[in-house]
Amino acid sequence: MGHRKKHAPKRGSLAYIPRARAERWRARIRYWPKIEGKPRLLAFSGYKAGMTHLITIDNRKGSFTFGKEIAVPVTVIDSPPLIICAIRAYEQKYAGLGTLTEAWAQNLPKDISRVLTLPKASKTEEALGKIQNSLERIQEIRILGATQPGLAGVPRKAPEIIEVKVTGGTVKEQFEYAKSILGNEVKSSDVFQDGQWVDVAGISRGKGIQGPVKRWGIRILSHKSRKTVRGVGSIGPWTPSYVTYTVPRAGQMGFHQRTTYSQQIVKIGEDGTEVSPKGGFIRYGPLRGSYLMLAGSVPGPSRRLVTLRHAVRAELGPGQPPKVEYLSPQAR
């Protein structure tokens, strides 16, 4: 018999290398879609409260369960309003986009001083004038928004500052829109609507340092194996005499930034008590204010900040939100 090649596919995806810890516990948006129309914000942030499920009528044409009742897992996001703290203008530089200047609002909440030192009022007027006189140089207008953890069910006082791009219209129209919301609160209903498709970015649950069996999914060797049974059989050949990056090794697992694409918003509400289960969500408690309900799961544990962005891929299925026939009173 001739030699038969053993089929040994790669275990574990190399798409997420390096699997290092995220720098912060909030996600950073690296790409913004282009949307035509009036100026608007492209993202919003909230705290993951937990999961439950609902019963709805399947409205996906071509599905085997079209027109029938199905159970859909949903994630509830506690979404208190964002405070628009500043306007940041970007210009094109040799190495890419660079900050031209930023104008900060006045009379902001004292909790923001836990994160940074606010500039004086005179610098705000100066920065707004500089942006107004440099509109032909500006490529993008973004805002800096501060979360309000005191209105959510998280044991935290210091807010998180997130950067959100303004899109639609000309740069002048984007700047005028940003000035109109500077220092004010923006709700999730001002950014999204029911049935809309969004991308959710968050930091996954951290699991510390793990071995290659759990981290990469390799096989456990025979109990008669030399030296180890929960490691790879060989870390590499004699030539080249080094360990390549593709070899499964022990290291950090979890606490990575991950993005889930094209998730549908089932409902946006103002009263969180209508979706809170009996006794509140596990490790979170009851919701007290506005919320977002998403179909499916999102990265990270409860109480972690997640960022919702307008979908960058083609929308899947109808844009109409599913009709909620029954919402489970128990949390997962």
VEXGUSE-542827 format. One record per residue: residue number from 1; x, y, z of N, C-alpha, C in turn; residue in one letter. Coordinates in steps of 0.05 Angstrom, whole numbers. Layout:
N
{NUM; {X; Y; Z}; {X; Y; Z}; {X; Y; Z}; A}
...
***
This chain:
332
{1; {17; -24; 0}; {0; 0; 0}; {18; 25; 0}; M}
{2; {9; 45; -15}; {23; 70; -16}; {19; 87; 9}; G}
{3; {35; 107; 12}; {33; 125; 35}; {8; 142; 33}; H}
{4; {-7; 142; 54}; {-32; 157; 55}; {-28; 182; 72}; R}
{5; {-33; 205; 61}; {-29; 230; 76}; {-51; 233; 97}; K}
{6; {-42; 240; 121}; {-61; 244; 143}; {-74; 272; 141}; K}
{7; {-100; 272; 144}; {-114; 298; 142}; {-115; 310; 170}; H}
{8; {-100; 332; 174}; {-99; 345; 200}; {-103; 375; 196}; A}
{9; {-128; 384; 195}; {-133; 413; 190}; {-124; 430; 214}; P}
{10; {-120; 455; 208}; {-112; 474; 229}; {-133; 477; 250}; K}
{11; {-126; 476; 275}; {-145; 479; 297}; {-143; 507; 308}; R}
{12; {-165; 521; 309}; {-165; 549; 318}; {-160; 568; 295}; G}
{13; {-174; 590; 295}; {-171; 610; 273}; {-148; 629; 278}; S}
{14; {-133; 634; 257}; {-111; 653; 258}; {-121; 682; 252}; L}
{15; {-147; 685; 248}; {-157; 711; 241}; {-156; 732; 263}; A}
{16; {-154; 722; 288}; {-154; 741; 311}; {-127; 744; 324}; Y}
{17; {-106; 736; 311}; {-79; 739; 322}; {-71; 769; 319}; I}
{18; {-57; 782; 338}; {-49; 770; 364}; {-72; 770; 384}; P}
{19; {-74; 749; 399}; {-95; 747; 419}; {-86; 760; 445}; R}
{20; {-83; 786; 444}; {-74; 801; 467}; {-97; 814; 481}; A}
{21; {-93; 822; 506}; {-114; 836; 520}; {-120; 863; 507}; R}
{22; {-145; 871; 508}; {-153; 897; 497}; {-142; 919; 515}; A}
{23; {-136; 942; 503}; {-125; 964; 518}; {-144; 975; 539}; E}
{24; {-170; 976; 531}; {-190; 986; 549}; {-214; 967; 550}; R}
{25; {-232; 972; 569}; {-255; 955; 571}; {-278; 965; 554}; W}
{26; {-273; 985; 538}; {-293; 994; 519}; {-282; 991; 491}; R}
{27; {-299; 985; 471}; {-290; 980; 444}; {-284; 1006; 430}; A}
{28; {-266; 1005; 410}; {-260; 1028; 393}; {-268; 1022; 365}; R}
{29; {-284; 1040; 353}; {-294; 1037; 326}; {-272; 1046; 307}; I}
{30; {-264; 1028; 289}; {-243; 1034; 270}; {-253; 1041; 242}; R}
{31; {-278; 1037; 237}; {-289; 1042; 210}; {-317; 1054; 212}; Y}
{32; {-322; 1074; 196}; {-348; 1088; 197}; {-361; 1086; 169}; W}
{33; {-385; 1077; 167}; {-398; 1076; 140}; {-406; 1103; 130}; P}
{34; {-411; 1106; 104}; {-420; 1130; 92}; {-450; 1128; 87}; K}
{35; {-465; 1147; 98}; {-494; 1147; 96}; {-502; 1174; 86}; I}
{36; {-518; 1174; 64}; {-528; 1199; 53}; {-552; 1209; 68}; E}
{37; {-558; 1235; 64}; {-582; 1246; 77}; {-574; 1269; 96}; G}
{38; {-591; 1274; 116}; {-586; 1295; 135}; {-563; 1286; 154}; K}
{39; {-550; 1306; 166}; {-529; 1299; 185}; {-540; 1283; 209}; P}
{40; {-525; 1263; 218}; {-534; 1246; 240}; {-509; 1233; 252}; R}
{41; {-514; 1222; 276}; {-493; 1207; 290}; {-493; 1178; 280}; L}
{42; {-470; 1165; 280}; {-468; 1138; 270}; {-467; 1117; 291}; L}
{43; {-465; 1124; 317}; {-462; 1104; 338}; {-474; 1114; 364}; A}
{44; {-477; 1095; 382}; {-488; 1100; 408}; {-478; 1078; 427}; F}
{45; {-475; 1084; 452}; {-464; 1065; 472}; {-484; 1060; 494}; S}
{46; {-483; 1035; 505}; {-500; 1028; 527}; {-487; 1005; 543}; G}
{47; {-499; 998; 565}; {-489; 977; 582}; {-505; 951; 578}; Y}
{48; {-492; 929; 575}; {-505; 904; 571}; {-518; 895; 597}; K}
{49; {-544; 892; 597}; {-559; 884; 621}; {-562; 854; 623}; A}
{50; {-569; 840; 601}; {-573; 812; 602}; {-589; 802; 578}; G}
{51; {-597; 777; 579}; {-611; 765; 557}; {-638; 753; 567}; M}
{52; {-656; 751; 548}; {-681; 737; 553}; {-691; 727; 525}; T}
{53; {-715; 719; 522}; {-725; 711; 496}; {-754; 720; 493}; H}
{54; {-762; 721; 468}; {-789; 729; 461}; {-801; 711; 440}; L}
{55; {-827; 711; 438}; {-842; 695; 418}; {-852; 715; 397}; I}
{56; {-846; 710; 372}; {-854; 728; 350}; {-862; 712; 326}; T}
{57; {-874; 725; 306}; {-882; 713; 281}; {-859; 717; 261}; I}
{58; {-849; 695; 250}; {-826; 696; 232}; {-835; 711; 206}; D}
{59; {-821; 733; 200}; {-828; 749; 176}; {-806; 747; 155}; N}
{60; {-789; 727; 156}; {-768; 724; 136}; {-778; 706; 113}; R}
{61; {-782; 718; 90}; {-792; 703; 67}; {-771; 683; 58}; K}
{62; {-781; 659; 52}; {-764; 637; 45}; {-755; 619; 68}; G}
{63; {-762; 628; 93}; {-755; 612; 116}; {-774; 589; 119}; S}
{64; {-765; 566; 131}; {-782; 543; 135}; {-804; 550; 156}; F}
{65; {-799; 569; 173}; {-819; 576; 193}; {-833; 603; 187}; T}
{66; {-834; 611; 161}; {-846; 636; 154}; {-876; 636; 161}; F}
{67; {-884; 657; 175}; {-912; 659; 184}; {-919; 644; 209}; G}
{68; {-899; 630; 221}; {-905; 615; 246}; {-891; 628; 270}; K}
{69; {-899; 619; 293}; {-887; 630; 317}; {-860; 617; 322}; E}
{70; {-840; 634; 329}; {-814; 624; 335}; {-804; 638; 360}; I}
{71; {-785; 625; 374}; {-772; 637; 397}; {-746; 650; 388}; A}
{72; {-742; 675; 396}; {-718; 690; 388}; {-704; 700; 414}; V}
{73; {-678; 692; 417}; {-662; 703; 440}; {-656; 733; 435}; P}
{74; {-659; 749; 455}; {-654; 778; 453}; {-636; 787; 475}; V}
{75; {-620; 808; 470}; {-603; 821; 489}; {-614; 848; 495}; T}
{76; {-616; 855; 521}; {-626; 882; 529}; {-602; 899; 537}; V}
{77; {-601; 923; 524}; {-579; 942; 529}; {-591; 966; 544}; I}
{78; {-580; 971; 568}; {-587; 995; 583}; {-574; 1019; 570}; D}
{79; {-590; 1038; 559}; {-579; 1059; 543}; {-588; 1087; 553}; S}
{80; {-576; 1096; 575}; {-581; 1124; 584}; {-571; 1144; 563}; P}
{81; {-582; 1168; 562}; {-573; 1187; 542}; {-543; 1194; 544}; P}
{82; {-532; 1201; 521}; {-504; 1210; 520}; {-504; 1240; 522}; L}
{83; {-484; 1251; 536}; {-479; 1279; 538}; {-458; 1287; 518}; I}
{84; {-465; 1305; 499}; {-446; 1313; 478}; {-427; 1333; 490}; I}
{85; {-402; 1324; 494}; {-382; 1341; 508}; {-367; 1359; 490}; C}
{86; {-360; 1350; 466}; {-342; 1365; 450}; {-346; 1359; 420}; A}
{87; {-336; 1377; 403}; {-335; 1374; 374}; {-306; 1372; 367}; I}
{88; {-299; 1351; 352}; {-271; 1347; 343}; {-271; 1348; 313}; R}
{89; {-253; 1364; 302}; {-250; 1367; 273}; {-224; 1354; 264}; A}
{90; {-226; 1339; 241}; {-203; 1325; 230}; {-196; 1337; 203}; Y}
{91; {-170; 1340; 198}; {-160; 1349; 172}; {-141; 1327; 161}; E}
{92; {-137; 1328; 134}; {-119; 1309; 121}; {-90; 1317; 125}; Q}
{93; {-74; 1299; 136}; {-46; 1304; 139}; {-30; 1283; 124}; K}
{94; {-4; 1284; 125}; {13; 1267; 109}; {8; 1237; 117}; Y}
{95; {6; 1231; 142}; {3; 1204; 151}; {-27; 1195; 155}; A}
{96; {-45; 1212; 146}; {-74; 1206; 149}; {-89; 1228; 162}; G}
{97; {-112; 1222; 173}; {-127; 1242; 187}; {-114; 1250; 213}; L}
{98; {-114; 1276; 219}; {-103; 1286; 244}; {-122; 1307; 255}; G}
{99; {-121; 1310; 282}; {-139; 1329; 295}; {-131; 1358; 290}; T}
{100; {-150; 1374; 280}; {-145; 1402; 276}; {-149; 1417; 303}; L}
{101; {-172; 1413; 315}; {-178; 1425; 341}; {-203; 1412; 352}; T}
{102; {-210; 1417; 377}; {-235; 1408; 388}; {-246; 1429; 407}; E}
{103; {-273; 1432; 406}; {-287; 1452; 421}; {-304; 1438; 442}; A}
{104; {-299; 1444; 468}; {-313; 1431; 490}; {-337; 1449; 499}; W}
{105; {-358; 1435; 508}; {-381; 1449; 518}; {-375; 1458; 547}; A}
{106; {-391; 1477; 556}; {-389; 1487; 583}; {-411; 1476; 601}; Q}
{107; {-407; 1479; 627}; {-427; 1471; 647}; {-434; 1441; 644}; N}
{108; {-413; 1425; 640}; {-416; 1396; 639}; {-418; 1385; 667}; L}
{109; {-429; 1360; 670}; {-430; 1348; 697}; {-403; 1345; 710}; P}
{110; {-403; 1346; 737}; {-377; 1344; 751}; {-364; 1317; 749}; K}
{111; {-380; 1296; 743}; {-368; 1269; 741}; {-349; 1267; 718}; D}
{112; {-351; 1285; 697}; {-332; 1284; 675}; {-304; 1292; 684}; I}
{113; {-303; 1308; 705}; {-276; 1316; 715}; {-261; 1293; 727}; S}
{114; {-275; 1270; 732}; {-261; 1246; 741}; {-244; 1234; 719}; R}
{115; {-250; 1241; 694}; {-236; 1229; 672}; {-215; 1248; 660}; V}
{116; {-221; 1274; 658}; {-203; 1293; 646}; {-208; 1321; 658}; L}
{117; {-190; 1339; 651}; {-191; 1367; 660}; {-204; 1383; 638}; T}
{118; {-227; 1396; 643}; {-241; 1411; 623}; {-228; 1437; 617}; L}
{119; {-227; 1446; 592}; {-215; 1472; 584}; {-233; 1495; 593}; P}
{120; {-222; 1519; 592}; {-236; 1543; 599}; {-255; 1551; 577}; K}
{121; {-275; 1569; 585}; {-295; 1577; 566}; {-283; 1593; 543}; A}
{122; {-262; 1608; 548}; {-250; 1624; 526}; {-239; 1607; 504}; S}
{123; {-228; 1583; 512}; {-217; 1565; 492}; {-239; 1552; 475}; K}
{124; {-263; 1549; 486}; {-285; 1538; 471}; {-293; 1556; 448}; T}
{125; {-296; 1582; 453}; {-303; 1601; 432}; {-281; 1603; 411}; E}
{126; {-256; 1602; 420}; {-234; 1603; 402}; {-233; 1578; 383}; E}
{127; {-239; 1555; 395}; {-239; 1530; 379}; {-262; 1530; 359}; A}
{128; {-285; 1539; 367}; {-308; 1540; 348}; {-302; 1559; 325}; L}
{129; {-289; 1582; 331}; {-282; 1600; 310}; {-262; 1589; 291}; G}
{130; {-243; 1573; 302}; {-223; 1561; 285}; {-235; 1541; 266}; K}
{131; {-254; 1525; 276}; {-268; 1506; 259}; {-284; 1520; 237}; I}
{132; {-297; 1541; 245}; {-314; 1556; 226}; {-297; 1568; 203}; Q}
{133; {-273; 1577; 210}; {-255; 1589; 189}; {-239; 1569; 174}; N}
{134; {-241; 1543; 181}; {-224; 1523; 168}; {-241; 1501; 156}; S}
{135; {-266; 1507; 149}; {-284; 1486; 139}; {-274; 1474; 113}; L}
{136; {-259; 1489; 96}; {-250; 1479; 71}; {-227; 1459; 75}; E}
{137; {-214; 1459; 98}; {-192; 1440; 104}; {-202; 1415; 118}; R}
{138; {-226; 1417; 131}; {-235; 1395; 148}; {-247; 1372; 131}; I}
{139; {-239; 1348; 138}; {-248; 1324; 125}; {-271; 1311; 140}; Q}
{140; {-270; 1310; 166}; {-290; 1297; 182}; {-297; 1313; 207}; E}
{141; {-322; 1311; 216}; {-331; 1323; 241}; {-340; 1300; 259}; I}
{142; {-329; 1299; 283}; {-337; 1278; 302}; {-344; 1292; 329}; R}
{143; {-359; 1278; 345}; {-366; 1288; 371}; {-355; 1269; 393}; I}
{144; {-351; 1280; 416}; {-343; 1265; 439}; {-367; 1264; 458}; L}
{145; {-376; 1240; 464}; {-399; 1236; 481}; {-392; 1222; 507}; G}
{146; {-405; 1230; 529}; {-399; 1218; 555}; {-423; 1202; 564}; A}
{147; {-418; 1178; 572}; {-440; 1161; 583}; {-448; 1171; 611}; T}
{148; {-471; 1161; 620}; {-481; 1168; 646}; {-486; 1143; 662}; Q}
{149; {-465; 1131; 674}; {-469; 1106; 689}; {-487; 1109; 713}; P}
{150; {-490; 1134; 723}; {-508; 1138; 746}; {-537; 1133; 740}; G}
{151; {-544; 1134; 714}; {-572; 1129; 706}; {-576; 1100; 698}; L}
{152; {-554; 1084; 698}; {-556; 1056; 691}; {-552; 1039; 717}; A}
{153; {-552; 1013; 713}; {-550; 995; 736}; {-521; 985; 740}; G}
{154; {-501; 1002; 736}; {-473; 995; 740}; {-462; 1010; 763}; V}
{155; {-445; 996; 779}; {-433; 1009; 803}; {-409; 1026; 794}; P}
{156; {-413; 1047; 781}; {-391; 1063; 769}; {-399; 1093; 770}; R}
{157; {-379; 1110; 776}; {-384; 1138; 776}; {-371; 1153; 752}; K}
{158; {-347; 1144; 745}; {-333; 1158; 723}; {-346; 1150; 696}; A}
{159; {-353; 1170; 680}; {-364; 1163; 653}; {-343; 1154; 634}; P}
{160; {-352; 1143; 612}; {-334; 1135; 590}; {-338; 1155; 567}; E}
{161; {-316; 1164; 556}; {-316; 1183; 533}; {-313; 1168; 507}; I}
{162; {-333; 1170; 490}; {-332; 1156; 464}; {-332; 1176; 441}; I}
{163; {-320; 1169; 419}; {-319; 1186; 395}; {-338; 1175; 374}; E}
{164; {-355; 1192; 363}; {-375; 1184; 344}; {-374; 1203; 320}; V}
{165; {-373; 1192; 296}; {-372; 1208; 272}; {-399; 1218; 264}; K}
{166; {-399; 1243; 253}; {-423; 1255; 242}; {-422; 1252; 212}; V}
{167; {-443; 1242; 200}; {-444; 1236; 172}; {-469; 1249; 159}; T}
{168; {-469; 1251; 133}; {-491; 1262; 118}; {-488; 1292; 113}; G}
{169; {-494; 1301; 88}; {-492; 1329; 81}; {-463; 1338; 77}; G}
{170; {-460; 1364; 77}; {-433; 1375; 74}; {-420; 1378; 101}; T}
{171; {-394; 1385; 100}; {-379; 1389; 125}; {-391; 1412; 141}; V}
{172; {-400; 1433; 127}; {-413; 1456; 141}; {-438; 1448; 155}; K}
{173; {-455; 1431; 141}; {-480; 1422; 153}; {-474; 1403; 177}; E}
{174; {-453; 1387; 175}; {-446; 1370; 198}; {-437; 1387; 222}; Q}
{175; {-422; 1408; 216}; {-413; 1425; 238}; {-436; 1440; 251}; F}
{176; {-455; 1449; 235}; {-479; 1462; 247}; {-495; 1443; 264}; E}
{177; {-498; 1418; 254}; {-512; 1398; 270}; {-498; 1392; 296}; Y}
{178; {-471; 1389; 294}; {-456; 1384; 319}; {-458; 1406; 339}; A}
{179; {-459; 1432; 329}; {-462; 1454; 347}; {-489; 1455; 360}; K}
{180; {-510; 1445; 346}; {-537; 1445; 357}; {-540; 1425; 379}; S}
{181; {-524; 1404; 380}; {-527; 1384; 402}; {-505; 1386; 422}; I}
{182; {-486; 1405; 419}; {-464; 1408; 437}; {-474; 1416; 465}; L}
{183; {-466; 1400; 485}; {-475; 1406; 512}; {-502; 1394; 519}; G}
{184; {-516; 1382; 500}; {-543; 1370; 505}; {-541; 1340; 507}; N}
{185; {-564; 1328; 513}; {-566; 1299; 515}; {-577; 1288; 489}; E}
{186; {-567; 1265; 480}; {-576; 1251; 457}; {-586; 1224; 465}; V}
{187; {-610; 1216; 458}; {-621; 1190; 465}; {-616; 1170; 443}; K}
{188; {-619; 1145; 449}; {-615; 1124; 430}; {-636; 1126; 407}; S}
{189; {-660; 1135; 414}; {-680; 1138; 393}; {-674; 1161; 373}; S}
{190; {-655; 1178; 380}; {-647; 1199; 362}; {-626; 1189; 341}; D}
{191; {-614; 1166; 347}; {-594; 1155; 330}; {-604; 1131; 314}; V}
{192; {-620; 1113; 327}; {-630; 1089; 314}; {-661; 1089; 315}; F}
{193; {-672; 1069; 301}; {-701; 1065; 301}; {-707; 1035; 302}; Q}
{194; {-732; 1029; 308}; {-739; 1001; 310}; {-736; 987; 283}; D}
{195; {-726; 962; 284}; {-722; 947; 259}; {-696; 952; 245}; G}
{196; {-680; 971; 254}; {-655; 978; 240}; {-634; 957; 246}; Q}
{197; {-616; 954; 226}; {-593; 935; 229}; {-569; 950; 239}; W}
{198; {-556; 939; 259}; {-532; 952; 271}; {-510; 932; 275}; V}
{199; {-486; 942; 278}; {-463; 926; 286}; {-457; 932; 315}; D}
{200; {-450; 912; 331}; {-445; 915; 359}; {-416; 908; 365}; V}
{201; {-401; 927; 377}; {-373; 923; 384}; {-370; 923; 414}; A}
{202; {-356; 904; 425}; {-352; 902; 454}; {-327; 886; 460}; G}
{203; {-320; 885; 485}; {-297; 870; 495}; {-308; 844; 507}; I}
{204; {-297; 821; 497}; {-307; 795; 505}; {-300; 789; 534}; S}
{205; {-312; 769; 545}; {-307; 761; 573}; {-279; 750; 576}; R}
{206; {-264; 761; 595}; {-236; 752; 599}; {-235; 725; 614}; G}
{207; {-216; 708; 605}; {-213; 682; 617}; {-184; 678; 627}; K}
{208; {-168; 699; 627}; {-141; 696; 637}; {-122; 681; 618}; G}
{209; {-101; 670; 630}; {-81; 655; 614}; {-90; 626; 614}; I}
{210; {-94; 615; 590}; {-103; 587; 586}; {-83; 572; 569}; Q}
{211; {-85; 545; 571}; {-68; 528; 555}; {-77; 525; 526}; G}
{212; {-62; 511; 509}; {-69; 508; 481}; {-94; 492; 477}; P}
{213; {-101; 473; 495}; {-125; 457; 491}; {-150; 474; 492}; V}
{214; {-152; 491; 512}; {-175; 509; 515}; {-174; 533; 496}; K}
{215; {-150; 543; 492}; {-146; 567; 476}; {-149; 562; 446}; R}
{216; {-139; 539; 437}; {-139; 534; 408}; {-156; 509; 400}; W}
{217; {-164; 493; 419}; {-180; 469; 413}; {-164; 446; 402}; G}
{218; {-139; 443; 409}; {-123; 420; 399}; {-131; 395; 414}; I}
{219; {-123; 372; 404}; {-129; 346; 416}; {-112; 341; 441}; R}
{220; {-123; 327; 460}; {-108; 318; 483}; {-93; 293; 475}; I}
{221; {-67; 292; 479}; {-51; 269; 471}; {-56; 245; 489}; L}
{222; {-44; 223; 481}; {-47; 198; 496}; {-34; 201; 524}; S}
{223; {-45; 186; 543}; {-34; 188; 570}; {-5; 177; 572}; H}
{224; {3; 163; 551}; {30; 152; 550}; {49; 172; 535}; K}
{225; {39; 195; 528}; {55; 214; 513}; {78; 225; 530}; S}
{226; {100; 231; 517}; {124; 240; 531}; {121; 270; 539}; R}
{227; {128; 276; 563}; {129; 303; 574}; {101; 315; 580}; K}
{228; {83; 315; 561}; {57; 328; 566}; {35; 316; 549}; T}
{229; {11; 319; 558}; {-12; 309; 543}; {-30; 333; 535}; V}
{230; {-27; 356; 547}; {-44; 379; 540}; {-28; 400; 525}; R}
{231; {-10; 391; 507}; {6; 408; 491}; {8; 397; 463}; G}
{232; {21; 412; 445}; {25; 402; 418}; {47; 381; 417}; V}
{233; {45; 363; 398}; {65; 342; 395}; {92; 353; 388}; G}
{234; {93; 374; 372}; {118; 386; 364}; {114; 416; 360}; S}
{235; {132; 432; 369}; {129; 461; 366}; {143; 471; 341}; I}
{236; {155; 453; 325}; {168; 462; 301}; {191; 444; 292}; G}
{237; {201; 447; 268}; {223; 430; 258}; {250; 441; 267}; P}
{238; {270; 426; 261}; {298; 435; 266}; {304; 459; 248}; W}
{239; {294; 459; 224}; {299; 481; 205}; {273; 489; 193}; T}
{240; {264; 514; 196}; {278; 536; 210}; {276; 532; 241}; P}
{241; {297; 540; 254}; {300; 534; 283}; {287; 556; 300}; S}
{242; {261; 560; 296}; {246; 578; 313}; {217; 570; 313}; Y}
{243; {202; 579; 332}; {173; 572; 335}; {157; 592; 319}; V}
{244; {142; 583; 299}; {126; 601; 283}; {101; 610; 299}; T}
{245; {89; 632; 290}; {66; 643; 304}; {41; 626; 301}; Y}
{246; {41; 606; 282}; {18; 590; 277}; {16; 566; 297}; T}
{247; {37; 562; 313}; {36; 539; 331}; {19; 546; 355}; V}
{248; {-1; 530; 362}; {-17; 536; 386}; {-1; 536; 411}; P}
{249; {-2; 558; 426}; {13; 561; 450}; {-5; 572; 472}; R}
{250; {3; 570; 497}; {-12; 581; 519}; {-10; 612; 519}; A}
{251; {-30; 625; 529}; {-30; 654; 530}; {-57; 665; 538}; G}
{252; {-60; 691; 535}; {-84; 705; 542}; {-108; 695; 526}; Q}
{253; {-130; 690; 540}; {-155; 682; 526}; {-177; 700; 536}; M}
{254; {-192; 711; 518}; {-214; 729; 525}; {-204; 758; 530}; G}
{255; {-223; 775; 535}; {-218; 804; 538}; {-206; 815; 512}; F}
{256; {-218; 807; 489}; {-211; 817; 463}; {-234; 833; 452}; H}
{257; {-227; 852; 435}; {-249; 867; 421}; {-261; 850; 399}; Q}
{258; {-287; 847; 399}; {-301; 832; 379}; {-325; 848; 369}; R}
{259; {-332; 844; 344}; {-354; 859; 331}; {-373; 838; 319}; T}
{260; {-399; 840; 325}; {-419; 824; 312}; {-434; 842; 292}; T}
{261; {-438; 831; 268}; {-449; 847; 246}; {-479; 841; 241}; Y}
{262; {-493; 862; 232}; {-520; 859; 223}; {-539; 846; 243}; S}
{263; {-542; 859; 266}; {-562; 851; 286}; {-585; 871; 285}; Q}
{264; {-609; 860; 287}; {-633; 877; 285}; {-642; 887; 312}; Q}
{265; {-650; 913; 312}; {-661; 925; 336}; {-691; 917; 337}; I}
{266; {-698; 902; 357}; {-726; 894; 360}; {-743; 916; 371}; V}
{267; {-733; 931; 391}; {-749; 952; 403}; {-731; 972; 417}; K}
{268; {-739; 997; 416}; {-727; 1019; 431}; {-748; 1030; 449}; I}
{269; {-743; 1030; 475}; {-763; 1039; 495}; {-751; 1059; 515}; G}
{270; {-769; 1072; 529}; {-761; 1092; 549}; {-765; 1081; 578}; E}
{271; {-782; 1061; 581}; {-788; 1050; 608}; {-776; 1023; 610}; D}
{272; {-754; 1020; 625}; {-741; 994; 627}; {-756; 973; 643}; G}
{273; {-775; 982; 659}; {-790; 963; 675}; {-807; 944; 658}; T}
{274; {-813; 952; 634}; {-831; 935; 617}; {-815; 911; 605}; E}
{275; {-789; 911; 606}; {-773; 889; 596}; {-757; 876; 618}; V}
{276; {-756; 887; 642}; {-741; 875; 664}; {-754; 850; 674}; S}
{277; {-740; 828; 677}; {-752; 803; 687}; {-757; 806; 717}; P}
{278; {-770; 786; 728}; {-776; 786; 757}; {-750; 785; 773}; K}
{279; {-746; 804; 790}; {-722; 806; 806}; {-699; 819; 792}; G}
{280; {-703; 828; 767}; {-682; 841; 752}; {-664; 822; 737}; G}
{281; {-646; 832; 721}; {-627; 816; 706}; {-605; 806; 725}; F}
{282; {-596; 782; 719}; {-575; 769; 736}; {-550; 786; 735}; I}
{283; {-539; 792; 758}; {-514; 808; 761}; {-517; 836; 749}; R}
{284; {-542; 846; 746}; {-546; 873; 737}; {-569; 887; 752}; Y}
{285; {-591; 874; 755}; {-614; 886; 769}; {-634; 896; 749}; G}
{286; {-655; 910; 759}; {-676; 920; 741}; {-667; 944; 725}; P}
{287; {-679; 949; 702}; {-674; 972; 686}; {-692; 995; 695}; L}
{288; {-681; 1019; 695}; {-696; 1042; 705}; {-703; 1063; 684}; R}
{289; {-689; 1062; 661}; {-693; 1082; 641}; {-696; 1071; 613}; G}
{290; {-685; 1085; 594}; {-687; 1077; 566}; {-670; 1052; 560}; S}
{291; {-678; 1037; 540}; {-665; 1012; 534}; {-666; 1006; 504}; Y}
{292; {-649; 988; 495}; {-649; 977; 468}; {-651; 947; 470}; L}
{293; {-668; 935; 453}; {-670; 906; 452}; {-661; 896; 425}; M}
{294; {-640; 879; 426}; {-627; 869; 401}; {-633; 839; 398}; L}
{295; {-637; 830; 374}; {-639; 801; 368}; {-612; 789; 369}; A}
{296; {-609; 767; 384}; {-583; 753; 386}; {-567; 762; 410}; G}
{297; {-542; 753; 411}; {-524; 758; 433}; {-504; 779; 425}; S}
{298; {-491; 792; 444}; {-471; 811; 439}; {-446; 804; 456}; V}
{299; {-422; 813; 448}; {-398; 806; 463}; {-397; 818; 491}; P}
{300; {-384; 803; 509}; {-379; 814; 535}; {-399; 805; 556}; G}
{301; {-392; 807; 582}; {-410; 800; 604}; {-429; 823; 610}; P}
{302; {-447; 819; 629}; {-465; 840; 637}; {-449; 863; 650}; S}
{303; {-461; 887; 649}; {-449; 912; 659}; {-427; 923; 642}; R}
{304; {-420; 909; 621}; {-398; 920; 603}; {-410; 938; 582}; R}
{305; {-394; 959; 576}; {-403; 978; 556}; {-400; 967; 528}; L}
{306; {-421; 969; 511}; {-420; 961; 483}; {-427; 985; 466}; V}
{307; {-417; 985; 442}; {-422; 1007; 423}; {-437; 997; 399}; T}
{308; {-459; 1009; 392}; {-475; 1002; 369}; {-470; 1022; 347}; L}
{309; {-465; 1011; 323}; {-459; 1028; 300}; {-477; 1021; 277}; R}
{310; {-483; 1040; 259}; {-499; 1034; 236}; {-485; 1012; 220}; H}
{311; {-501; 993; 210}; {-490; 969; 196}; {-474; 977; 172}; A}
{312; {-451; 964; 168}; {-433; 969; 146}; {-437; 949; 123}; V}
{313; {-451; 927; 129}; {-456; 907; 108}; {-485; 909; 99}; R}
{314; {-491; 893; 78}; {-518; 893; 67}; {-538; 883; 88}; A}
{315; {-561; 896; 89}; {-581; 888; 108}; {-592; 861; 101}; E}
{316; {-598; 845; 121}; {-608; 818; 117}; {-638; 817; 124}; L}
{317; {-655; 809; 105}; {-683; 807; 110}; {-697; 834; 112}; G}
{318; {-722; 834; 120}; {-738; 858; 121}; {-728; 877; 143}; P}
{319; {-733; 903; 138}; {-725; 923; 158}; {-746; 927; 180}; G}
{320; {-769; 915; 177}; {-790; 918; 197}; {-783; 902; 222}; Q}
{321; {-787; 914; 246}; {-781; 899; 270}; {-801; 876; 274}; P}
{322; {-792; 854; 286}; {-811; 832; 291}; {-832; 840; 312}; P}
{323; {-856; 830; 308}; {-878; 836; 326}; {-875; 818; 351}; K}
{324; {-874; 830; 374}; {-870; 815; 399}; {-897; 804; 408}; V}
{325; {-899; 777; 407}; {-924; 764; 416}; {-922; 758; 446}; E}
{326; {-898; 752; 456}; {-895; 745; 484}; {-866; 750; 492}; Y}
{327; {-861; 763; 515}; {-834; 768; 525}; {-831; 752; 551}; L}
{328; {-810; 736; 552}; {-805; 719; 576}; {-800; 736; 601}; S}
{329; {-812; 730; 624}; {-807; 745; 648}; {-782; 735; 663}; P}
{330; {-767; 717; 651}; {-743; 706; 664}; {-718; 713; 648}; Q}
{331; {-697; 719; 661}; {-672; 726; 648}; {-653; 702; 646}; A}
{332; {-635; 703; 627}; {-615; 682; 623}; {-589; 691; 636}; R}
***
